[in-house]
Amino acid sequence: MNKPGMRLVLMVIVALSLSGCALLYNDLKTPLPSLSIEGDTQGRTLIGKSSCESYLWMVALGDCSVESAMKNGGLTKVNHVDTEFKSFLLGAYIKFTTVVYGE
């Protein structure tokens, strides 16, 4: 392990492993921190989703805004917002989805 190239490869592998990001596949679901409004759970009768996708690090398409998710779900009031993130093959394909709950 005296070769500088091998040390660099090992350091990159360790850094990526510690970052919590998978190299081949990610599927994460988290609350959106700036819009995580914990309200009445009984009021979450409607769900709306909107998505954005990225292909081969070159093309990104879609509308993943909260406004678009509200429109798709027929919501007029938002109680809580979550996000979903999927990634394949070092980000060659990425899908980001905004999920809104409300009335």
N, C-alpha and C positions, 0 to 999 in steps of 0.2 A: 504494500500500500504506500510505497514511496513515490509513486508517480503523481504529479500534480493534477492530471486529468481525472484520475480515479478519486482523489480527494474532493475535487469539485463536484463530481457526479454524486458522491456519497453525501456531501453537504446539501445539494439540491434535493435529493430524495428525503433526507431528514427534515429539511425545511418544509417541503410540501406535505409530508406526513403530519407534522406538528400543526400545520395551518388549519386542519379540520376539513379541507377540501379534497374530495376524491378526484383522482385523475381520470377515471373512466366514466363515472356516473354519479350524479348528485340528484337528490330529490328532497328538497327542503320545504317545510311549511312553517311560517313564522307570522306573528302579528306585526303589522306595520307600526313601528314605534310612535311616529308622529301623529298617527290617526287611530291609535288603539283606545277607543272610548268605551270603557266598560260600563255599559248601561244595563237597563232592564233586560234580562235574558229572555223574558216572555215576548219582548218586542221584536225578536229576530225571526219574524215569520217569512221574510223574503230573502233570497240570496241572489246576488248578481255577480257575474264574472266577466273579466276582460283580459285579453292576453296579447303579449308581444313575443315574437320569435326572431332569432338570429341564426343565420346559416353561414358556415365556413368563415367566420370572422369578418365577413364582407358585407352581408346584406341583413338588415334588420327591418322587420315589418310588424305592423299591428298597432293597436291603441290599448295600452294597459292602464289607463287613467281610472281614477275613482269615479269620475263623471260618466265614463263609458260603461263601467260595471254597473252603476246605478241605473243607467238607461236600459241595459240588457236585462236587468232583473226587475224593472218596473218599480224601483224604490224612489221615495221622495224624502226619506229620512234615514240617515246612516247611524247605526248603533256601534258597529265594530268593523274593522278592516283587517284582513289577513293577506299574506302573500304566499305564493307557491313558486318555487324555483326548481327547474330541471335542467341538467347539463349533461351532455354526452361527449366523450372523446376530447378531453381538454378544451371544452367549449366550442367544438365544431358545430354543435347544435345546442341552442339555449332557448328555453321557454320560461317566461316570467308571467305569472297570472296574478291579478288583483282580485280578491274575493271580498265583497261587501255584504254585510248582514244588516237588516233593518226593516223598515215598514214602507 
